[in-house]
Amino acid sequence: MRLRIVTINVQNNEGDPGRPGLLNAELRRLAPDVVALQEVVDDEHLGTLLEGTGLHGTHQSAAMAYAPPFADRYGGNAVATRWPHHVAEVLDPRVAGAKDVPWCTVAVKVPVPGEGDVLFISATASWRLDAEAVREQQAVALSDLDARHRTDLPTIIAGDFNAEPDAASIRYLTGRQSISGRSVHYHDAWAVAGDGPGHTWSDENANAAALFDQIVRQPGHRRRLDYVFIGSWHAHPKARCEIRSANLAFDQPTDGVWPSDHYGVVVDVEIGKDR
C-alpha cells in the first residue's frame, strides 16, 4: 500500500499570525497519511493546523498527566493520521543535561487498511549545539521505545532530531556506529531517495535567520535536521516498507511569510506484509 509521511516543526506560535494558515494549506495540498508535528503549542493549535485535512490528531498533552517545563511557550510533539490511531506510549526525553526539552516523543499504532498496525513515532531531540551526548542517550531511548511496541510492519519514526547525518545520534539510528555497546538499524529516507543535501534549517529562511544570529553567529548556516526513518528487515523480517521518494515541503514563502523556521520532509513509501 502506498503511504505518504510528512514531518514538520511548526515553530510554536511565534512570528507572523498567518503562519498556521500556510502550514494548514500545505498539509491539505500534500494529503499525507501520517504526520509528525513538533513544537505544537496545544490541542487548539493542533486543531487549527489540521482543519479540513481529515486527519486524526493527538497532542502529547492529551496523553500525559503533567506538562513538561517550557511546554506552554515552546509546545510539544503531536501526530496526525488518516485513520484513527491509539497511543502506545509518550516518552519524556529529559535527561541530565537536557532539562529544558519540553517535546515528548509520541508513539501511536495506526491501522493500515489491509495490512495491520504500524508503529508511528513523532520525536524531537535536544536542540543545543553542544548537546550531542544528550542526543545519543535520546536516540537509544527512542530505539528502546520502538522495541517495546513495534509490529510486523516496519516502524516509522519522524521528527526534528537537531543533528546532522554525520552526528553520533544519527549514525547510531542508521546502523553506522554503536553507542554503549548497543546498535540498531533504520533507513534514512532522504539518504535512500532524496535529491541534494536536503537542508531543512537554512539561513535562506528568514524565520531561521534570526535564531542563527542568536545561537550560531556564523554566516551561510544550513543543516539537515529533520528526518523520516524506516525500520529495517532486521527488526521486521515479515514485511517491507520501500522508500519511493523523499522531498522537501514547507520550503517556500507566501507573500514574504515563511510557514516555519524549518522545512518539512515528505516521503512516499510502499508498505505491506510479505505475501
Summary of the structure (lengths in Angstrom):
residues: 275
radius of gyration: 17.2
end to end distance: 12.7
largest distance: 53.6
contacts: 957
relative contact order: 0.17
helix: 25%
strand: 33%
